[in-house]
Amino acid sequence: MTDRQRKVDYVPRNAGMFAAFMRILLDYVSDHKTAWGHIPQAAITNLLDLYDAFYAAFEVTMGQHTPAQTLDRNEKQAAATKGLRAFTNQYLHFAPVTNVDRLEMGIPNHDTIRTNHIEVTEMVDFLLNHGNIRQITVDFWVQGVDNKAKPYGYDGAVIVWEILDNPPANQSALVHHALASRTPFKLNFEETERRKQVFIAMCWQNARGIQGQWSEIKSIYIP
């Protein structure tokens, strides 16, 4: 195993060590979630459910057990591991969670050179869809990648929009703006704006407030 693999693969494979690792992380998150304030309770509950399902299967294999029970434990550990990695990537790799917090939870800290970089090279790609009445949903991701996680250390994506009769020459004509920290982002409009065309563009913004290149301008009619 290379040094890079050791840094990335921080989740124990041994079932007993995994149980202890995940319990420490869950307890730490529970103790700090109010102070942090950015983690939805539903996300924590989902992770707890994955852990409980794994631990119930794990307890069965502590004594004499069958190959089927071992398989059940391994499958539930794999599901919990997948959920844990996704939770960590989405909620624990950026402020208000600190390097000290991550050390306490057993999560590796990333190189601060990358965290503090001043150039935003990534671009946003996105899809526009109709949500509820008077609502547009914006599903966005890093252009050219398969997952929808925002770049590590970034605040999110800046979204600008405007209702216009004709396509704008550039994004400067889109005067409304917001910072979308997660996908999908929902835009809500007034009843009088229904059936009108809204034009939208996006760019990534890192933790230092530096913005990247603007996307193409896309449009959709407000339902």
ROBAFI-723977 format. One record per residue (C-alpha): x negated, y, z; residue number from 1; residue in one letter. Coordinates in steps of 0.2 Angstrom, whole numbers, plus 5000, padded with zeros to 4 digits. Last residue first. Example, Ala and Ser with C-alpha at 12.3 -4.5 7.8 and 13.67 -1.06 7.14 Angstrom:
<fises>
FISE    x    y    z   k r
FISE 4932 4995 5036   2 S
FISE 4938 4978 5039   1 A
</fises>
This chain:
<fises>
FISE    x    y    z   k r
FISE 5220 5133 4929 223 P
FISE 5206 5146 4926 222 I
FISE 5199 5144 4908 221 Y
FISE 5180 5138 4907 220 I
FISE 5164 5145 4902 219 S
FISE 5145 5142 4901 218 K
FISE 5130 5153 4901 217 I
FISE 5114 5145 4899 216 E
FISE 5104 5143 4915 215 S
FISE 5094 5157 4922 214 W
FISE 5075 5154 4926 213 Q
FISE 5070 5153 4944 212 G
FISE 5074 5164 4959 211 Q
FISE 5063 5168 4974 210 I
FISE 5072 5171 4990 209 G
FISE 5057 5163 5000 208 R
FISE 5067 5147 5004 207 A
FISE 5069 5144 4985 206 N
FISE 5082 5150 4973 205 Q
FISE 5088 5139 4959 204 W
FISE 5098 5148 4944 203 C
FISE 5116 5148 4938 202 M
FISE 5127 5155 4925 201 A
FISE 5146 5156 4924 200 I
FISE 5159 5164 4912 199 F
FISE 5177 5164 4917 198 V
FISE 5191 5164 4904 197 Q
FISE 5209 5168 4909 196 K
FISE 5223 5156 4911 195 R
FISE 5225 5161 4929 194 R
FISE 5218 5177 4935 193 E
FISE 5234 5185 4941 192 T
FISE 5236 5170 4953 191 E
FISE 5219 5175 4961 190 E
FISE 5203 5164 4960 189 F
FISE 5194 5151 4970 188 N
FISE 5177 5145 4965 187 L
FISE 5171 5128 4972 186 K
FISE 5153 5122 4973 185 F
FISE 5150 5103 4970 184 P
FISE 5137 5102 4975 183 T
FISE 5127 5110 4990 182 R
FISE 5119 5126 4995 181 S
FISE 5129 5137 4983 180 A
FISE 5123 5155 4985 179 L
FISE 5136 5167 4978 178 A
FISE 5138 5180 4964 177 H
FISE 5151 5191 4955 176 H
FISE 5143 5203 4942 175 V
FISE 5141 5192 4927 174 L
FISE 5136 5205 4914 173 A
FISE 5118 5203 4920 172 S
FISE 5119 5185 4914 171 Q
FISE 5116 5189 4896 170 N
FISE 5125 5195 4880 169 A
FISE 5142 5191 4888 168 P
FISE 5155 5180 4879 167 P
FISE 5171 5189 4875 166 N
FISE 5187 5193 4885 165 D
FISE 5178 5192 4902 164 L
FISE 5181 5185 4919 163 I
FISE 5164 5186 4928 162 E
FISE 5152 5173 4936 161 W
FISE 5135 5172 4945 160 V
FISE 5129 5156 4954 159 I
FISE 5113 5156 4964 158 V
FISE 5107 5138 4968 157 A
FISE 5102 5132 4984 156 G
FISE 5091 5138 4999 155 D
FISE 5076 5128 4992 154 Y
FISE 5064 5118 5003 153 G
FISE 5066 5102 4994 152 Y
FISE 5074 5104 4977 151 P
FISE 5093 5101 4977 150 K
FISE 5099 5083 4977 149 A
FISE 5110 5079 4962 148 K
FISE 5101 5063 4956 147 N
FISE 5096 5059 4938 146 D
FISE 5084 5072 4934 145 V
FISE 5082 5083 4918 144 G
FISE 5090 5099 4925 143 Q
FISE 5091 5100 4944 142 V
FISE 5109 5097 4949 141 W
FISE 5126 5106 4948 140 F
FISE 5145 5102 4949 139 D
FISE 5154 5118 4949 138 V
FISE 5173 5116 4953 137 T
FISE 5185 5129 4947 136 I
FISE 5201 5134 4957 135 Q
FISE 5217 5144 4953 134 R
FISE 5227 5128 4955 133 I
FISE 5216 5114 4962 132 N
FISE 5200 5109 4954 131 G
FISE 5197 5111 4935 130 H
FISE 5179 5107 4930 129 N
FISE 5163 5115 4926 128 L
FISE 5147 5105 4923 127 L
FISE 5130 5110 4928 126 F
FISE 5111 5111 4924 125 D
FISE 5099 5121 4935 124 V
FISE 5081 5124 4931 123 M
FISE 5066 5120 4941 122 E
FISE 5050 5130 4940 121 T
FISE 5052 5141 4955 120 V
FISE 5035 5149 4958 119 E
FISE 5031 5155 4976 118 I
FISE 5026 5139 4984 117 H
FISE 5030 5138 5003 116 N
FISE 5036 5121 5004 115 T
FISE 5024 5114 4992 114 R
FISE 5009 5121 5001 113 I
FISE 5018 5116 5017 112 T
FISE 5015 5097 5013 111 D
FISE 5030 5088 5019 110 H
FISE 5033 5082 5036 109 N
FISE 5036 5064 5040 108 P
FISE 5051 5058 5049 107 I
FISE 5049 5050 5066 106 G
FISE 5063 5059 5074 105 M
FISE 5052 5068 5086 104 E
FISE 5040 5073 5072 103 L
FISE 5055 5079 5062 102 R
FISE 5060 5090 5076 101 D
FISE 5043 5097 5078 100 V
FISE 5042 5101 5059  99 N
FISE 5058 5111 5061  98 T
FISE 5076 5108 5057  97 V
FISE 5084 5125 5054  96 P
FISE 5077 5124 5041  95 A
FISE 5073 5110 5029  94 F
FISE 5070 5091 5027  93 H
FISE 5084 5085 5039  92 L
FISE 5100 5088 5031  91 Y
FISE 5101 5082 5013  90 Q
FISE 5085 5071 5012  89 N
FISE 5088 5064 5029  88 T
FISE 5106 5060 5026  87 F
FISE 5101 5051 5009  86 A
FISE 5087 5041 5018  85 R
FISE 5099 5036 5032  84 L
FISE 5113 5031 5020  83 G
FISE 5101 5020 5010  82 K
FISE 5093 5012 5026  81 T
FISE 5111 5009 5032  80 A
FISE 5116 5000 5017  79 A
FISE 5099 4990 5017  78 A
FISE 5102 4985 5035  77 Q
FISE 5120 4980 5031  76 K
FISE 5113 4968 5017  75 E
FISE 5099 4961 5028  74 N
FISE 5111 4958 5043  73 R
FISE 5123 4949 5031  72 D
FISE 5109 4939 5024  71 L
FISE 5103 4934 5041  70 T
FISE 5121 4929 5046  69 Q
FISE 5122 4918 5030  68 A
FISE 5106 4910 5034  67 P
FISE 5113 4904 5050  66 T
FISE 5110 4910 5068  65 H
FISE 5102 4905 5084  64 Q
FISE 5099 4920 5095  63 G
FISE 5096 4939 5090  62 M
FISE 5104 4936 5073  61 T
FISE 5122 4940 5079  60 V
FISE 5115 4956 5087  59 E
FISE 5108 4962 5070  58 F
FISE 5126 4960 5062  57 A
FISE 5133 4971 5075  56 A
FISE 5118 4983 5073  55 Y
FISE 5121 4985 5055  54 F
FISE 5139 4989 5056  53 A
FISE 5136 5001 5070  52 D
FISE 5122 5010 5060  51 Y
FISE 5133 5012 5045  50 L
FISE 5147 5019 5055  49 D
FISE 5135 5031 5064  48 L
FISE 5129 5037 5047  47 L
FISE 5147 5040 5041  46 N
FISE 5150 5049 5058  45 T
FISE 5135 5061 5055  44 I
FISE 5141 5065 5038  43 A
FISE 5159 5068 5044  42 A
FISE 5152 5079 5057  41 Q
FISE 5145 5091 5044  40 P
FISE 5127 5096 5047  39 I
FISE 5123 5114 5046  38 H
FISE 5125 5120 5065  37 G
FISE 5107 5117 5070  36 W
FISE 5111 5121 5089  35 A
FISE 5127 5110 5088  34 T
FISE 5118 5096 5079  33 K
FISE 5104 5095 5091  32 H
FISE 5108 5082 5104  31 D
FISE 5118 5071 5091  30 S
FISE 5104 5073 5079  29 V
FISE 5091 5067 5092  28 Y
FISE 5103 5052 5096  27 D
FISE 5104 5047 5078  26 L
FISE 5086 5048 5075  25 L
FISE 5081 5038 5090  24 I
FISE 5095 5025 5086  23 R
FISE 5088 5024 5068  22 M
FISE 5070 5020 5074  21 F
FISE 5076 5007 5087  20 A
FISE 5087 4998 5075  19 A
FISE 5073 4998 5061  18 F
FISE 5060 4992 5073  17 M
FISE 5072 4977 5077  16 G
FISE 5076 4974 5059  15 A
FISE 5058 4975 5052  14 N
FISE 5058 4986 5037  13 R
FISE 5054 5002 5046  12 P
FISE 5059 5018 5037  11 V
FISE 5044 5029 5034  10 Y
FISE 5041 5023 5016   9 D
FISE 5036 5040 5008   8 V
FISE 5020 5043 5018   7 K
FISE 5014 5025 5018   6 R
FISE 5018 5025 4999   5 Q
FISE 5007 5040 4996   4 R
FISE 4993 5032 5006   3 D
FISE 4993 5017 4995   2 T
FISE 5000 5000 5000   1 M
</fises>
